[in-house]
Amino acid sequence: MTAAIRTLLVEDETLVRQGIRKLLELDPRIEVAAEAADGEEALRRIGEDRPDVVLLDVRMPKLDGLGVLRALRDRPGAPPCLVLTTFDDRALALEAIREGARGYLRKDVTLGELVAAVETLAAGGTHLQPALTAALLEGARAHPLPAAPEPVLVEPLTPRETEVLRLM
């Protein structure tokens, strides 16, 4: 049997944090190794407890989830972070992804979906809620990136060619 995936649960609302913990404890593949109620505590617990995956709320006191992501972005060996939020906000999701989140789920997912996302991140993958993926794709189609400029196929002039051109 493989070892359980060690998670850090970061959620400022005590009742919500306790509820998520109780649900995760129902699945033997997941171990809630530690909890944190704010971003500063989360960074400390990551250093102390070395979780495999971090479940991270976005809006928290002291240091929010985006601040945690920024702090972890360049830290060697930082665990992957799954943003778990009540906000259905594409801009927030994109910002979290830019800051280093490897997953993004709303708190209205099932336990099975949450466990699957944790397993995906622990295995090195990424996971976005399907509705968010569809919204991001729709936004990308509505606002396509500008076309890349055509490559210049002319080689630069040599110093001698430049001199001859000036004499003409």
MDTraj code that builds the backbone (N, CA, C; nanometers):
import mdtraj as md
import numpy as np

residues = "MET THR ALA ALA ILE ARG THR LEU LEU VAL GLU ASP GLU THR LEU VAL ARG GLN GLY ILE ARG LYS LEU LEU GLU LEU ASP PRO ARG ILE GLU VAL ALA ALA GLU ALA ALA ASP GLY GLU GLU ALA LEU ARG ARG ILE GLY GLU ASP ARG PRO ASP VAL VAL LEU LEU ASP VAL ARG MET PRO LYS LEU ASP GLY LEU GLY VAL LEU ARG ALA LEU ARG ASP ARG PRO GLY ALA PRO PRO CYS LEU VAL LEU THR THR PHE ASP ASP ARG ALA LEU ALA LEU GLU ALA ILE ARG GLU GLY ALA ARG GLY TYR LEU ARG LYS ASP VAL THR LEU GLY GLU LEU VAL ALA ALA VAL GLU THR LEU ALA ALA GLY GLY THR HIS LEU GLN PRO ALA LEU THR ALA ALA LEU LEU GLU GLY ALA ARG ALA HIS PRO LEU PRO ALA ALA PRO GLU PRO VAL LEU VAL GLU PRO LEU THR PRO ARG GLU THR GLU VAL LEU ARG LEU MET".split()
xyz = np.array([
    [0.0836, -0.1177, 0.0000],
    [0.0000, 0.0000, 0.0000],
    [0.0887, 0.1249, 0.0000],
    [0.0543, 0.2224, -0.0828],
    [0.1330, 0.3454, -0.0887],
    [0.0981, 0.4361, 0.0289],
    [0.1927, 0.5211, 0.0641],
    [0.1719, 0.6135, 0.1756],
    [0.0662, 0.7170, 0.1389],
    [-0.0054, 0.7623, 0.2381],
    [-0.1071, 0.8652, 0.2170],
    [-0.0401, 0.9959, 0.1753],
    [-0.1115, 1.0753, 0.0990],
    [-0.0629, 1.2063, 0.0557],
    [-0.0785, 1.3023, 0.1734],
    [0.0350, 1.3563, 0.2169],
    [0.0345, 1.4483, 0.3311],
    [-0.0060, 1.5877, 0.2842],
    [-0.1139, 1.6402, 0.3422],
    [-0.1635, 1.7707, 0.3017],
    [-0.1560, 1.8703, 0.4160],
    [-0.1435, 1.9968, 0.3777],
    [-0.1584, 2.1083, 0.4702],
    [-0.2880, 2.1771, 0.4314],
    [-0.3794, 2.1917, 0.5243],
    [-0.5088, 2.2546, 0.5013],
    [-0.5039, 2.3969, 0.5549],
    [-0.5139, 2.4956, 0.4644],
    [-0.5033, 2.6364, 0.5022],
    [-0.6389, 2.7030, 0.4793],
    [-0.7067, 2.7354, 0.5877],
    [-0.8423, 2.7924, 0.5836],
    [-0.8623, 2.8740, 0.7103],
    [-0.9038, 2.9998, 0.6954],
    [-0.9180, 3.0852, 0.8127],
    [-1.0454, 3.0604, 0.8924],
    [-1.1488, 3.0077, 0.8322],
    [-1.2745, 2.9830, 0.9035],
    [-1.2678, 2.8464, 0.9715],
    [-1.2690, 2.8484, 1.1037],
    [-1.2481, 2.7267, 1.1830],
    [-1.3463, 2.6162, 1.1478],
    [-1.4745, 2.6464, 1.1425],
    [-1.5749, 2.5441, 1.1148],
    [-1.5547, 2.4824, 0.9762],
    [-1.5236, 2.5653, 0.8787],
    [-1.4992, 2.5155, 0.7427],
    [-1.3743, 2.4276, 0.7417],
    [-1.2683, 2.4740, 0.8063],
    [-1.1436, 2.3967, 0.8118],
    [-1.1661, 2.2615, 0.8788],
    [-1.2378, 2.2603, 0.9913],
    [-1.2652, 2.1346, 1.0604],
    [-1.3515, 2.0416, 0.9754],
    [-1.4480, 2.0994, 0.9039],
    [-1.5341, 2.0180, 0.8186],
    [-1.4582, 1.9544, 0.7037],
    [-1.3729, 2.0322, 0.6386],
    [-1.2928, 1.9777, 0.5284],
    [-1.1995, 1.8694, 0.5812],
    [-1.1398, 1.8939, 0.6967],
    [-1.0506, 1.7932, 0.7563],
    [-1.1254, 1.6621, 0.7807],
    [-1.2441, 1.6699, 0.8420],
    [-1.3225, 1.5489, 0.8708],
    [-1.3558, 1.4745, 0.7418],
    [-1.3900, 1.5479, 0.6370],
    [-1.4199, 1.4831, 0.5089],
    [-1.2958, 1.4156, 0.4514],
    [-1.1836, 1.4854, 0.4525],
    [-1.0608, 1.4272, 0.3977],
    [-1.0169, 1.3040, 0.4757],
    [-1.0414, 1.3038, 0.6063],
    [-1.0035, 1.1889, 0.6887],
    [-1.0836, 1.0636, 0.6550],
    [-1.1931, 1.0787, 0.5801],
    [-1.2718, 0.9629, 0.5367],
    [-1.2007, 0.8837, 0.4276],
    [-1.1029, 0.9447, 0.3626],
    [-1.0329, 0.8790, 0.2526],
    [-0.8924, 0.8400, 0.2971],
    [-0.8588, 0.7118, 0.2934],
    [-0.7275, 0.6679, 0.3419],
    [-0.6108, 0.7148, 0.2549],
    [-0.6380, 0.7664, 0.1353],
    [-0.5295, 0.8135, 0.0481],
    [-0.4778, 0.9509, 0.0895],
    [-0.5530, 1.0197, 0.1766],
    [-0.5182, 1.1561, 0.2166],
    [-0.4934, 1.1608, 0.3667],
    [-0.3852, 1.2286, 0.4059],
    [-0.3572, 1.2548, 0.5472],
    [-0.3471, 1.4056, 0.5654],
    [-0.4281, 1.4618, 0.6525],
    [-0.4141, 1.6038, 0.6846],
    [-0.3027, 1.6128, 0.7887],
    [-0.1837, 1.6450, 0.7415],
    [-0.0651, 1.6468, 0.8276],
    [-0.0614, 1.7697, 0.9169],
    [-0.1233, 1.8792, 0.8694],
    [-0.1213, 2.0032, 0.9466],
    [-0.2319, 2.0950, 0.8970],
    [-0.2625, 2.1952, 0.9798],
    [-0.3613, 2.2975, 0.9466],
    [-0.3006, 2.4343, 0.9739],
    [-0.3537, 2.5349, 0.9043],
    [-0.3144, 2.6730, 0.9298],
    [-0.4368, 2.7614, 0.9092],
    [-0.4455, 2.8697, 0.9886],
    [-0.5598, 2.9597, 0.9814],
    [-0.5302, 3.0883, 0.9052],
    [-0.4043, 3.1081, 0.8646],
    [-0.3690, 3.2260, 0.7856],
    [-0.2424, 3.1961, 0.7058],
    [-0.2086, 3.2876, 0.6161],
    [-0.0960, 3.2651, 0.5277],
    [0.0385, 3.2590, 0.5967],
    [0.0581, 3.3420, 0.6990],
    [0.1861, 3.3387, 0.7704],
    [0.2065, 3.2036, 0.8385],
    [0.1013, 3.1547, 0.9032],
    [0.1093, 3.0238, 0.9676],
    [0.1311, 2.9145, 0.8627],
    [0.0692, 2.9308, 0.7463],
    [0.0852, 2.8316, 0.6389],
    [0.2311, 2.8206, 0.5968],
    [0.2975, 2.9337, 0.5778],
    [0.4381, 2.9299, 0.5366],
    [0.5245, 2.8626, 0.6426],
    [0.4955, 2.8902, 0.7685],
    [0.5700, 2.8262, 0.8774],
    [0.5450, 2.6748, 0.8778],
    [0.4188, 2.6339, 0.8620],
    [0.3853, 2.4909, 0.8649],
    [0.4441, 2.4172, 0.7445],
    [0.4515, 2.4838, 0.6307],
    [0.5130, 2.4206, 0.5132],
    [0.6583, 2.3868, 0.5439],
    [0.7290, 2.4808, 0.6062],
    [0.8682, 2.4552, 0.6425],
    [0.8839, 2.3467, 0.7473],
    [0.7923, 2.3415, 0.8422],
    [0.8026, 2.2442, 0.9519],
    [0.7516, 2.1056, 0.9143],
    [0.6388, 2.0999, 0.8447],
    [0.5699, 1.9719, 0.8228],
    [0.5946, 1.9090, 0.6859],
    [0.6506, 1.9855, 0.5926],
    [0.6857, 1.9336, 0.4591],
    [0.5704, 1.8559, 0.3941],
    [0.4536, 1.9190, 0.3742],
    [0.3413, 1.8486, 0.3121],
    [0.3681, 1.8195, 0.1647],
    [0.2965, 1.7197, 0.1127],
    [0.3055, 1.6866, -0.0300],
    [0.2232, 1.7835, -0.1139],
    [0.1105, 1.8285, -0.0590],
    [0.0182, 1.9189, -0.1284],
    [-0.0386, 2.0164, -0.0258],
    [-0.0597, 2.1417, -0.0698],
    [-0.1216, 2.2431, 0.0156],
    [-0.2595, 2.2753, -0.0403],
    [-0.3625, 2.2667, 0.0449],
    [-0.4978, 2.3112, 0.0106],
    [-0.5100, 2.4518, 0.0665],
    [-0.5303, 2.5501, -0.0204],
    [-0.5102, 2.6900, 0.0165],
    [-0.6327, 2.7755, -0.0131],
    [-0.6872, 2.8379, 0.0909],
    [-0.7936, 2.9366, 0.0728],
    [-0.7297, 3.0641, 0.0175],
    [-0.8110, 3.1484, -0.0470],
    [-0.7570, 3.2710, -0.1058],
    [-0.7665, 3.3885, -0.0088],
    [-0.8832, 3.4108, 0.0458],
    [-0.9049, 3.5262, 0.1336],
    [-0.8824, 3.4855, 0.2791],
    [-0.7732, 3.5387, 0.3359],
    [-0.7381, 3.5078, 0.4753],
    [-0.6717, 3.6294, 0.5381],
    [-0.6709, 3.6354, 0.6717],
    [-0.6014, 3.7458, 0.7388],
    [-0.4494, 3.7281, 0.7338],
    [-0.3818, 3.8359, 0.7699],
    [-0.2351, 3.8431, 0.7782],
    [-0.1683, 3.8304, 0.6424],
    [-0.1821, 3.7174, 0.5761],
    [-0.1249, 3.6971, 0.4431],
    [-0.2239, 3.6114, 0.3663],
    [-0.2742, 3.6631, 0.2551],
    [-0.3758, 3.5875, 0.1815],
    [-0.3125, 3.4769, 0.0973],
    [-0.3969, 3.3981, 0.0328],
    [-0.3486, 3.2851, -0.0460],
    [-0.2566, 3.3259, -0.1595],
    [-0.2859, 3.4389, -0.2240],
    [-0.1984, 3.4852, -0.3319],
    [-0.0603, 3.5211, -0.2775],
    [-0.0564, 3.5787, -0.1587],
    [0.0719, 3.6086, -0.0950],
    [0.1506, 3.4825, -0.0634],
    [0.0804, 3.3790, -0.0198],
    [0.1466, 3.2503, 0.0057],
    [0.2040, 3.1958, -0.1243],
    [0.1255, 3.2010, -0.2316],
    [0.1732, 3.1515, -0.3612],
    [0.2974, 3.2277, -0.4059],
    [0.2960, 3.3608, -0.3898],
    [0.4127, 3.4418, -0.4277],
    [0.5354, 3.4012, -0.3467],
    [0.5159, 3.3800, -0.2177],
    [0.6284, 3.3434, -0.1306],
    [0.6853, 3.2070, -0.1669],
    [0.6000, 3.1172, -0.2149],
    [0.6450, 2.9816, -0.2478],
    [0.6990, 2.9683, -0.3895],
    [0.6641, 3.0632, -0.4759],
    [0.6943, 3.0514, -0.6189],
    [0.8407, 3.0189, -0.6462],
    [0.9313, 3.0845, -0.5789],
    [1.0738, 3.0643, -0.6060],
    [1.1436, 2.9809, -0.4980],
    [1.0665, 2.9224, -0.4092],
    [1.1251, 2.8416, -0.3012],
    [1.1519, 2.7008, -0.3528],
    [1.2776, 2.6564, -0.3510],
    [1.3078, 2.5202, -0.3972],
    [1.2332, 2.4166, -0.3130],
    [1.1777, 2.3179, -0.3790],
    [1.1091, 2.2095, -0.3096],
    [0.9731, 2.2455, -0.2534],
    [0.9183, 2.3609, -0.2929],
    [0.7867, 2.4009, -0.2423],
    [0.6803, 2.3026, -0.2912],
    [0.5855, 2.2688, -0.2060],
    [0.4809, 2.1747, -0.2472],
    [0.3823, 2.2415, -0.3430],
    [0.3165, 2.1632, -0.4264],
    [0.2145, 2.2202, -0.5147],
    [0.0949, 2.2681, -0.4332],
    [0.0341, 2.3769, -0.4787],
    [-0.0792, 2.4358, -0.4076],
    [-0.2069, 2.4239, -0.4894],
    [-0.3114, 2.3792, -0.4226],
    [-0.4453, 2.3709, -0.4798],
    [-0.5294, 2.4777, -0.4120],
    [-0.5692, 2.5792, -0.4885],
    [-0.6544, 2.6839, -0.4332],
    [-0.7944, 2.6266, -0.4187],
    [-0.8491, 2.6409, -0.3002],
    [-0.9825, 2.5915, -0.2678],
    [-1.0603, 2.7119, -0.2159],
    [-1.1589, 2.7592, -0.2950],
    [-1.2221, 2.8870, -0.2644],
    [-1.3715, 2.8850, -0.2915],
    [-1.4402, 2.9849, -0.2389],
    [-1.5825, 3.0029, -0.2684],
    [-1.6013, 3.0944, -0.3884],
    [-1.4965, 3.1585, -0.4340],
    [-1.5072, 3.2595, -0.5389],
    [-1.5068, 3.1983, -0.6790],
    [-1.6079, 3.2329, -0.7568],
    [-1.6179, 3.1913, -0.8965],
    [-1.5740, 3.3109, -0.9807],
    [-1.4467, 3.3357, -0.9828],
    [-1.3914, 3.4573, -1.0408],
    [-1.2743, 3.4209, -1.1320],
    [-1.2952, 3.4373, -1.2639],
    [-1.1897, 3.4013, -1.3602],
    [-1.0622, 3.4806, -1.3373],
    [-1.0773, 3.6102, -1.3095],
    [-0.9583, 3.6939, -1.2901],
    [-0.8781, 3.6455, -1.1692],
    [-0.9470, 3.6098, -1.0631],
    [-0.8792, 3.5582, -0.9443],
    [-0.8109, 3.4254, -0.9750],
    [-0.8792, 3.3403, -1.0488],
    [-0.8204, 3.2108, -1.0860],
    [-0.6945, 3.2311, -1.1698],
    [-0.7011, 3.3212, -1.2673],
    [-0.5838, 3.3477, -1.3511],
    [-0.4685, 3.4039, -1.2685],
    [-0.5010, 3.4934, -1.1762],
    [-0.3953, 3.5495, -1.0919],
    [-0.3319, 3.4404, -1.0055],
    [-0.4142, 3.3523, -0.9499],
    [-0.3609, 3.2429, -0.8681],
    [-0.2701, 3.1527, -0.9514],
    [-0.3103, 3.1244, -1.0739],
    [-0.2291, 3.0400, -1.1625],
    [-0.0979, 3.1107, -1.1960],
    [-0.1049, 3.2412, -1.2263],
    [0.0170, 3.3175, -1.2546],
    [0.1119, 3.3177, -1.1350],
    [0.0557, 3.3185, -1.0154],
    [0.1377, 3.3215, -0.8938],
    [0.1906, 3.1839, -0.8558],
    [0.1474, 3.0794, -0.9267],
    [0.2058, 2.9480, -0.9027],
    [0.1108, 2.8381, -0.8599],
    [-0.0183, 2.8671, -0.8471],
    [-0.1135, 2.7607, -0.8112],
    [-0.1122, 2.6532, -0.9187],
    [-0.1143, 2.5284, -0.8771],
    [-0.1176, 2.4162, -0.9716],
    [-0.2579, 2.3600, -0.9861],
    [-0.3506, 2.4109, -0.9037],
    [-0.4886, 2.3672, -0.9111],
    [-0.5803, 2.4745, -0.8571],
    [-0.7073, 2.4685, -0.9000],
    [-0.8053, 2.5678, -0.8565],
    [-0.9410, 2.5009, -0.8546],
    [-1.0021, 2.4942, -0.7359],
    [-1.1347, 2.4350, -0.7194],
    [-1.2207, 2.5249, -0.6325],
    [-1.3503, 2.5242, -0.6621],
    [-1.4451, 2.5894, -0.5719],
    [-1.4815, 2.4915, -0.4616],
    [-1.5255, 2.5456, -0.3496],
    [-1.5584, 2.4613, -0.2346],
    [-1.6891, 2.3851, -0.2518],
    [-1.7541, 2.3990, -0.3657],
    [-1.8775, 2.3231, -0.3889],
    [-1.8512, 2.1890, -0.4575],
    [-1.7258, 2.1457, -0.4652],
    [-1.6931, 2.0164, -0.5271],
    [-1.7259, 1.9026, -0.4309],
    [-1.7327, 1.7830, -0.4857],
    [-1.7536, 1.6648, -0.4024],
    [-1.6208, 1.6222, -0.3406],
    [-1.6299, 1.5389, -0.2390],
    [-1.5088, 1.4845, -0.1780],
    [-1.4274, 1.4083, -0.2819],
    [-1.4931, 1.3322, -0.3667],
    [-1.4222, 1.2571, -0.4708],
    [-1.3446, 1.3475, -0.5646],
    [-1.4043, 1.4613, -0.6023],
    [-1.3347, 1.5561, -0.6898],
    [-1.2145, 1.6178, -0.6191],
    [-1.2307, 1.6488, -0.4919],
    [-1.1203, 1.7071, -0.4157],
    [-1.0056, 1.6079, -0.4014],
    [-1.0374, 1.4843, -0.3682],
    [-0.9337, 1.3812, -0.3542],
    [-0.8631, 1.3591, -0.4877],
    [-0.9390, 1.3542, -0.5971],
    [-0.8782, 1.3362, -0.7298],
    [-0.7826, 1.4511, -0.7616],
    [-0.8208, 1.5740, -0.7269],
    [-0.7345, 1.6892, -0.7516],
    [-0.6065, 1.6800, -0.6685],
    [-0.6188, 1.6417, -0.5425],
    [-0.5008, 1.6270, -0.4557],
    [-0.4077, 1.5205, -0.5126],
    [-0.4630, 1.4086, -0.5560],
    [-0.3805, 1.3023, -0.6145],
    [-0.3102, 1.3502, -0.7411],
    [-0.3806, 1.4270, -0.8233],
    [-0.3211, 1.4789, -0.9464],
    [-0.2033, 1.5704, -0.9155],
    [-0.2207, 1.6618, -0.8211],
    [-0.1111, 1.7518, -0.7850],
    [0.0053, 1.6760, -0.7230],
    [-0.0238, 1.5787, -0.6383],
    [0.0828, 1.5003, -0.5753],
    [0.1635, 1.4229, -0.6787],
    [0.0993, 1.3887, -0.7908],
    [0.1671, 1.3151, -0.8976],
    [0.2371, 1.4085, -0.9965],
    [0.2342, 1.5401, -0.9688],
    [0.3042, 1.6349, -1.0548],
    [0.2170, 1.7022, -1.1588],
    [0.0870, 1.6776, -1.1560],
    [-0.0035, 1.7355, -1.2548],
    [-0.0684, 1.8639, -1.2073],
    [-0.1625, 1.9097, -1.2877],
    [-0.2414, 2.0283, -1.2555],
    [-0.3888, 1.9906, -1.2620],
    [-0.4713, 2.0681, -1.1927],
    [-0.6144, 2.0380, -1.1923],
    [-0.6946, 2.1668, -1.1791],
    [-0.7819, 2.1908, -1.2772],
    [-0.8742, 2.3036, -1.2714],
    [-1.0158, 2.2497, -1.2738],
    [-1.1034, 2.3156, -1.2028],
    [-1.2437, 2.2766, -1.2049],
    [-1.2929, 2.2866, -1.3491],
    [-1.3642, 2.1847, -1.3993],
    [-1.4072, 2.1844, -1.5397],
    [-1.4811, 2.3112, -1.5826],
    [-1.5684, 2.3648, -1.4989],
    [-1.6406, 2.4868, -1.5358],
    [-1.5440, 2.6034, -1.5542],
    [-1.4399, 2.6091, -1.4740],
    [-1.3399, 2.7146, -1.4869],
    [-1.2600, 2.6964, -1.6150],
    [-1.2235, 2.5733, -1.6454],
    [-1.1504, 2.5457, -1.7692],
    [-1.2314, 2.5930, -1.8888],
    [-1.3605, 2.5617, -1.8904],
    [-1.4471, 2.6039, -2.0007],
    [-1.4537, 2.7560, -2.0092],
    [-1.4651, 2.8237, -1.8952],
    [-1.4716, 2.9698, -1.8945],
    [-1.3409, 3.0312, -1.9433],
    [-1.2278, 2.9747, -1.9033],
    [-1.0982, 3.0263, -1.9482],
    [-1.0802, 3.0067, -2.0980],
    [-1.1225, 2.8915, -2.1491],
    [-1.1136, 2.8676, -2.2932],
    [-1.2041, 2.9630, -2.3699],
    [-1.3229, 2.9858, -2.3181],
    [-1.4156, 3.0795, -2.3819],
    [-1.3554, 3.2199, -2.3850],
    [-1.2951, 3.2606, -2.2743],
    [-1.2304, 3.3910, -2.2690],
    [-1.1139, 3.4015, -2.3658],
    [-1.0375, 3.2943, -2.3800],
    [-0.9248, 3.2942, -2.4739],
    [-0.9741, 3.3056, -2.6177],
    [-1.0854, 3.2405, -2.6478],
    [-1.1408, 3.2503, -2.7839],
    [-1.1965, 3.3895, -2.8101],
    [-1.2557, 3.4509, -2.7088],
    [-1.3132, 3.5846, -2.7246],
    [-1.2048, 3.6919, -2.7366],
    [-1.0890, 3.6665, -2.6777],
    [-0.9784, 3.7630, -2.6802],
    [-0.8508, 3.6924, -2.7244],
    [-0.8422, 3.6567, -2.8538],
    [-0.7235, 3.5831, -2.8990],
    [-0.5974, 3.6686, -2.8890],
    [-0.4868, 3.6006, -2.8755],
    [-0.3577, 3.6688, -2.8721],
    [-0.3283, 3.7268, -3.0095],
    [-0.2583, 3.8396, -3.0161],
    [-0.2224, 3.8947, -3.1469],
    [-0.1286, 3.7993, -3.2205],
    [-0.1401, 3.8036, -3.3524],
    [-0.0552, 3.7165, -3.4340],
    [0.0911, 3.7558, -3.4164],
    [0.1758, 3.6583, -3.4197],
    [0.3196, 3.6829, -3.4093],
    [0.3663, 3.7536, -3.5361],
    [0.4591, 3.8476, -3.5235],
    [0.5082, 3.9157, -3.6436],
    [0.5809, 3.8168, -3.7347],
    [0.5740, 3.8464, -3.8626],
    [0.6433, 3.7625, -3.9604],
    [0.7940, 3.7733, -3.9374],
    [0.8631, 3.6630, -3.9450],
    [1.0083, 3.6700, -3.9261],
    [1.0743, 3.7443, -4.0422],
    [1.1787, 3.8184, -4.0106],
    [1.2543, 3.8903, -4.1125],
    [1.3523, 3.7920, -4.1747],
    [1.3431, 3.7776, -4.3070],
    [1.4261, 3.6801, -4.3757],
    [1.5521, 3.7415, -4.4358],
    [1.5686, 3.8730, -4.4219],
    [1.6849, 3.9400, -4.4780],
    [1.7948, 3.9429, -4.3723],
    [1.9129, 3.9014, -4.4135],
    [2.0260, 3.9057, -4.3215],
    [2.0764, 4.0491, -4.3127],
    [2.1334, 4.0870, -4.2005],
    [2.1857, 4.2232, -4.1886],
    [2.3020, 4.2446, -4.2861],
    [2.3187, 4.3703, -4.3258],
    [2.4272, 4.4040, -4.4176],
    [2.5618, 4.3943, -4.3469],
    [2.6602, 4.3536, -4.4227],
    [2.7961, 4.3514, -4.3693],
    [2.8462, 4.4953, -4.3647],
    [2.9535, 4.5217, -4.2910],
    [3.0078, 4.6581, -4.2878],
    [3.0455, 4.7085, -4.4279],
    [3.0985, 4.6199, -4.5127],
    [3.1376, 4.6620, -4.6484],
    [3.0152, 4.6964, -4.7316],
    [2.9084, 4.6169, -4.7201],
    [2.7851, 4.6449, -4.7946],
    [2.7244, 4.7777, -4.7486],
    [2.7330, 4.8054, -4.6201],
    [2.6817, 4.9318, -4.5675],
    [2.7629, 5.0479, -4.6237],
    [2.8940, 5.0323, -4.6330],
    [2.9813, 5.1370, -4.6867],
    [2.9494, 5.1640, -4.8335],
    [2.9320, 5.0589, -4.9110],
    [2.8992, 5.0738, -5.0535],
    [2.7643, 5.1421, -5.0684],
    [2.6692, 5.1068, -4.9868],
    [2.5358, 5.1656, -4.9945],
    [2.5418, 5.3151, -4.9646],
    [2.6251, 5.3567, -4.8716],
    [2.6389, 5.4983, -4.8398],
    [2.7018, 5.5759, -4.9557],
    [2.7898, 5.5115, -5.0278],
    [2.8562, 5.5784, -5.1398],
    [2.7635, 5.5966, -5.2590],
    [2.6559, 5.5250, -5.2651],
    [2.5641, 5.5330, -5.3802],
    [2.4795, 5.6545, -5.3783],
])
top = md.Topology()
chain = top.add_chain()
for i, resn in enumerate(residues, 1):
    res = top.add_residue(resn, chain, resSeq=i)
    for name in ("N", "CA", "C"):
        top.add_atom(name, md.element.get_by_symbol(name[0]), res)
traj = md.Trajectory(xyz[None], top)
